[in-house]
Amino acid sequence: MSEEYVKKAAELLKMGATLLSDTCPMCNVPLIRFRGDVFCPKCGRKIILVRGESEAAAARTPIALADVEENLIAKILDVNVRLASMDDLDDIKKAGEVMNILLKTLSLVRKLRTG
């Protein structure tokens, strides 16, 4: 460990962080726990430590739902931009149907995220 992240890790350790025996799954650098969060000092990713596959699945679910929500919002914005320039009623109807599906799906994803 002879890069900039070593200095960052050293500073955090001076401030009371804990160096863990677990390593980052992406860059294989020892993880640091600071103020309740576990993260990699090299890539900056926040890491969720789990004991088994069921905990891993439970930890991945909110992340996956957040990604789905972000993608749905991007598609809603895209359809909205296209809808604004449409004149043909059939095209408007199709875009409206797509928008309706996207909005219903977004609502469902948000319900799943909040429990």
Beta strands, then each sheet from edge to edge (+ up, - down):
strand 1: 18-23
strand 2: 30-34
strand 3: 37-39
strand 4: 46-47
sheet 1: 1+ 2- 3+ 4-
end
